[in-house]
Amino acid sequence: MNMIKELHATNNLKINPRGGLIGAGHPLGATGIAQTIEITQQLQSCANKRQIENAKIGLIHNMSAAATSSTVLVLER
């Protein structure tokens, strides 16, 4: 909750620098893996031109196409 409040209070809108599903060509079945790789690269400071300065925490939300299951991961450096 504090992370969400901070986003709005600081106008820190560094969300989805990779472009999300559309930016990755919407790889069905590999979406969660692609999201996890992006967050891992951000936290390891190796996301090249997409790099968010001083990334310390990342959130991944993935929902199946039929909306029968959802996964939320929070990764920290």
C-alpha positions as CSV (number, residue, x, y, z in Angstrom):
1,M,0.0,0.0,0.0
2,N,2.8,2.4,0.8
3,M,4.4,1.8,-2.6
4,I,1.2,2.8,-4.3
5,K,0.8,6.0,-2.2
6,E,4.5,6.9,-3.0
7,L,3.8,6.5,-6.7
8,H,1.1,9.1,-6.6
9,A,2.7,11.4,-4.0
10,T,6.0,11.6,-5.9
11,N,4.6,11.3,-9.4
12,N,7.0,8.4,-9.9
13,L,5.3,6.6,-12.8
14,K,8.0,4.3,-13.8
15,I,5.7,1.5,-14.8
16,N,6.2,-1.0,-17.6
17,P,9.4,0.3,-19.3
18,R,9.4,-2.7,-21.6
19,G,6.0,-1.8,-23.1
20,G,4.0,-4.6,-21.5
21,L,2.3,-7.4,-23.5
22,I,2.0,-5.3,-26.7
23,G,5.6,-4.2,-26.5
24,A,6.7,-7.9,-26.4
25,G,4.3,-9.1,-29.1
26,H,2.0,-10.7,-26.6
27,P,3.8,-14.0,-26.3
28,L,1.0,-16.4,-25.2
29,G,2.1,-18.8,-22.5
30,A,5.4,-16.9,-22.0
31,T,4.0,-13.7,-20.6
32,G,4.8,-14.4,-17.0
33,I,8.3,-15.5,-17.8
34,A,8.9,-12.4,-19.9
35,Q,7.6,-10.2,-17.0
36,T,9.8,-12.0,-14.5
37,I,12.9,-11.6,-16.8
38,E,12.2,-7.8,-17.2
39,I,11.9,-7.3,-13.4
40,T,15.0,-9.3,-12.8
41,Q,17.0,-7.3,-15.3
42,Q,15.8,-4.1,-13.8
43,L,16.8,-5.2,-10.3
44,Q,20.2,-6.4,-11.6
45,S,20.7,-3.0,-13.4
46,C,21.2,-4.7,-16.8
47,A,18.0,-3.5,-18.6
48,N,20.0,-1.3,-21.0
49,K,17.9,1.6,-22.4
50,R,14.8,0.5,-20.4
51,Q,16.7,0.7,-17.1
52,I,14.9,2.4,-14.3
53,E,17.5,4.3,-12.1
54,N,18.1,2.7,-8.7
55,A,15.4,0.0,-9.1
56,K,14.9,-1.8,-5.7
57,I,11.5,-3.5,-6.0
58,G,9.4,-4.9,-8.8
59,L,5.8,-6.2,-9.0
60,I,4.7,-8.7,-11.5
61,H,1.0,-9.4,-12.1
62,N,-0.1,-12.1,-14.5
63,M,-3.6,-13.5,-15.2
64,S,-4.4,-16.5,-17.4
65,A,-6.3,-15.9,-20.7
66,A,-9.4,-17.5,-19.3
67,A,-9.1,-15.5,-16.0
68,T,-9.1,-18.7,-14.0
69,S,-5.9,-18.0,-12.2
70,S,-3.7,-15.0,-11.2
71,T,-0.2,-14.7,-9.9
72,V,1.4,-11.7,-8.2
73,L,5.1,-11.7,-7.5
74,V,7.0,-8.9,-5.6
75,L,10.8,-9.1,-6.2
76,E,13.4,-7.1,-4.3
77,R,17.0,-6.4,-4.8
